[in-house]
Amino acid sequence: MKFDKRLMINLEQSLRKELLRTNRSGAYHCTTIVDCNTRKQHGLLVIPIPEFDDQNYVLLSSLDETVIQHGAPFNLGLHKYQGDCFSPNGHKYIREFNCDDTICKTYRVGGVILTKEKIFEEHQNRILIKYTLVEAHSPTILQFRPFLAFRPANELCMENEVIDKSYEEVPNGISCCLYEGYPRLFMQCNKKPQFIYDPHWYKGIEYVKDQERGEPYTEDLFVPGYFEVPIKKGESIIFAAGVEEAKPRALARIYEEEYENRTPRNSFFNCLKNSAQQFYFKQGKDLYILAGYPWFGIRARDQFIALPGCSLAIDDVDAFEATMKTAEHALRAFMKDGRTDSMIREIEIPDVPLWAIWAIQHYAREVGYEACYEKYGKLVADILSYIIKGNHPNLCVHANGLVYTNGRDRIVSWVNSTLNGHPVNQRSGYLVEINALWYNALKFATVLYEVGGAKGDIEQWNALAEQIDGSFPATFLNDYGYLYDFIDGNMTDWSVRPNMLIAISLEYSPLDRRQRKAILDIVTKELLTPKGIRSLSPKSWGYRPWYSGSPEERALARHQGPARPWLMGAYADAYLRIFGISGVAFIERMLIGYEDDLSDKCIGSLSEMFDGNPPYTARGAISFAKNVGEVLRVLHSLKKYNI
């Protein structure tokens, strides 16, 4: 988590490394380690505005600091303009970067040594930036120049006449609101500064990551003026930016309290634990898990897959229960009358309730089956009854016990890439992982109710499971020893995909050990990479390992080869179920491969996907809940072998 001057001044390397800090209200701060924004979603203060919609909004894009001595200004900021022009080149003054505890940079400007630390308040939409003058031999002034956006995080801002350039004075600072309906932005210091009103548009700021992705990448930002405050050697100045007015005298105390509550990023586990908690999103009494940063919202399947690792694996049972309680309301509303949830997207997709049961199954292993039955027994039974009775609009139980779903024109699984409104991968009919989850859910419910001492629909569940014991291998297992990806009438997909890995990873499988080992061998040979499991084998038709290019090119490649770290959870489960303790060393070696990634793209977290071929470049969202959760869950599972 530490980088020296050589890396920091090398923009080819430093601009690749991004930072993310969040709070429990869905707000975040995200930029590169040299504070040069490279995406439209980057910002010093990015918040949700529930009164508008469920999107995020960039209020404060960045803050340029200037050190002034003897009337000479040294600007520490950095922006990219047209023609690969970077200005004002403040990265050249950075001597060290460290984010073991907080984000901390050390600058050296002549005889001045200045540290800059950032903390995001946990329960307030406010970021605190602490500047400490470590060394100075003459009077020093700090100048702060805020770059304001006030726009949706996925859009860009252009110079306009609608903007409200006015401001109001507040204790030790100002507040402003550029457009009607937005919350006011309060910018304050713990020491009274002078604000000089000097409004300007800074035009043509470019975001290189958006340019690489074939998206609009140029915007104009508004600067209302600048703050000036003198600082003495050994003194600390705290700059606060938030949507509520702060008490300047309390800022130092708040900073220290927030600092004490941080888990240091001094180990692989602690980095992932911090990252897992960054996905928590609390709204009132409801708790959710965001799918990822910087552009994902709350997605039902992602939430259920990430939940065991992001809560149980870090000893936070309360977070699991609170998140599941919120999700249960959404599930029951959909099962009752088809209502979709305004916050939890994609609750209607057929595999979602089965992933919910999968998450509950992990809860049962953690707290015990009796406690699980008391808390979630009825929900599990109600989900199975809902499916068996044929009430789900796109999941039907056939006479052979398998479930059928129509995915020709709509998304029905995690393979969810679309182009022009249609699925790129038209998986339809009997999907291998959905039917494996279905079988696992039936068997788990039976055990849960037996432990709970209740009859429920055990006989019906057992009867269906017995049918699937015969129909699943007969339907999916081919002569080459692996599983078809899906079957729909006369259409059989022979592609070697990781969905069959999910089928052999579950606690209850309709396949015997020999069959599961043969499938695992094929997955290991054709899909396993140092960064996760490929979404398609290089030997299969349509393999596209590089997730890059235009939006259309990325959509076509998304599930055609790039590797997914979250599938390492299923791989580890399958491997350990077959090889037991003798497989622990191999799984541990595979997880070590992710340690380098914690200091690469998003410091302390895992990216959404990696290219399927070397050098396995990180792609997509910079921090992805399923990946973090599943790696944490594997680490937690390995503990029982290392006691």
Steps between C-alpha positions, in 0.01 A plus 500: 500500500805729470649659189807718468585804290618298199159345445299809591669725243467234228148575373495190280503297822335727756194587290415127485469479877170618646371571850155441642355611832133469587253542783189307600272751323615407150726804458858456386829665414689352206800617299854393412785493749630830355154664530453529123150389404500257208130404493180701498400304814804625689451773757597628841137489616252282308163438663161342431206742490191288578269790413621471139549127439732216605803637314814666640585866448841669490487821706867575566714362219840594641689746717821664385736596780767766461790562737604866506833620639654844443218569256598204280217246437561126465181331378463138611205421271496290183256494206521369147417722205500450123817378337626299798558826685510457877474808718600623756725191552469489877593130497865601461501622860375168646766314696298215650154344494362276775148371564555237770276700735377808316584635158818698569729680257818686585598799286832681493511849351842655551541515877133420564387149597122462504289191568146455370264242653141418398219336696138447400251533786320170557147632551517847341542600139815690583867461417773631729844595369773564755808702404798503738799725448789278606781735401523866390763770547283800413133608517279267297150539356276220373259574220205272412325521163183281476395358160121458504293273276146453644407234244407131473809280538446339159463828312723799426473873566537779243523875552149645522303807606253313723757461775452689826836665574397647833619381841419552866742545783489240777728458803857471369392451141227525238207302363374492143258317274553519127160371388149493645405181685855401594609508865724785605871428519668626817876560482651591836829495692579452868696828475336808352613551138453790266280423200578693183210494254652446155256297286640323194423203278791263446430359155605184321597280792541146364448155655733245345315189622179615334696576184639145502147362540372688196277728707470883523798617702523883505332737741505852646513557876404810695730657758326767713823637647757388753570482872819626661616412851839548670657187651786472749759227538344208693146631443218301339223650288188293430294575189148351506259463208151366565128553452439611859655790685775393740616659821858607425620439855375141482683406179825395669312283749288342224813426300668326794188296582466387140870413490471282812215301345702399194635148451861533383571354157801306627408154366329330208197423718473851647513658156213281384309557824521876448394456140204281598370762741524763227214326320261544795228749413256604770181689430291554812470159666571312178844360421616403152820388329599700195616291205813707441666835446504743341184447289302203633189520715328224698441182300313212660717210382826680570378585848417139588826365358711763676308487828658198679854620433433868567334427835539150646863465392593818688302400811214741433191285542293811573579638153386173340172504690432868432572461128293184472212665687496780243528254212225278642251787473591539132476126434164466671357803320600348166366155592172651619401712202799542270610834644863584424703686759602862443842441660588135436517459125436177307303333779285345227778301330438124544822397675480774767284313757725195468809711572313636804463144631869440425588800720272374778671161476831667588331673791386159627855369493621802693237533776348151499202341326261544791556875518479519121170311498350739755606806301472393136321164490170650386666715234679198352179298494302787350754546219488130412121495514486808277712326237334158526151649460613670179447853631834632380443669162813347346589186692300184441544155658473229234396139542864387527547725806723748316415869473461673165542870424457701181811709432475555126407867530587588860771451757445200729838441664828667599605480134327832449668694220262674262534674165221717360270374772550128424712239681839439341491144637149364454505238775158342511326181606670276755794703634761287673574724801135591561404134513795423727391782732145365486611150604723642775212714632266198520755291690598785733135576583444135586790495746402839642146383577616166636730680744222743582267211580237619253334303226453774241501364146789260557337215310443716194853642516649152530294372211616781273863453607479127421370582153787742442752238618424320176396777263787743569790277389288356219428852372829683553784247514655436158735229373802727540463513877372854546158666520304675227452867584129496411250295303187639334312249290732406215750770598795368702784733598830313500702802617738436787386759753535545876130443570570128528752592771215644707320168456785302659578753773174482693458304821239278335571384146314250277838382369725238657862565601648349183283718278578811702875434485490458122319834468744668739793373292357662187435827683857496632649435157287739296356769728731552797729806491707673771226765520187288508291277277456580131144557385570287192768250401759606240406178318136605468364697206479876552778531758583871555741536793545879495232719655588825326402729217166668430186428706384261225830313495498471879143370499595227254806400703357528851415131546709357220831451678588760768574342839281555807657488848166428670485160330809402700255453786322225309832358382636481856178338624510238225872435545482462878191278481694261277851518645436611859799611705743392229361775276549784750854591394397533134204727580718715726751540217223608265379766745850642539471615138251764609736669745675690219164632380440671832775746413420532132172625350290586806723514806372246753225344287436269203390600151190365328684281249835429336594424143493127431851500351833626643583748641147471647434875510235617748182630334154631579394640836798568726342342810250213471301357790468141372875473452586638843227295668589168342873533565422585862266200520774269372747640755239437768442143377871424507516580872340168592784316325770707672390470863 
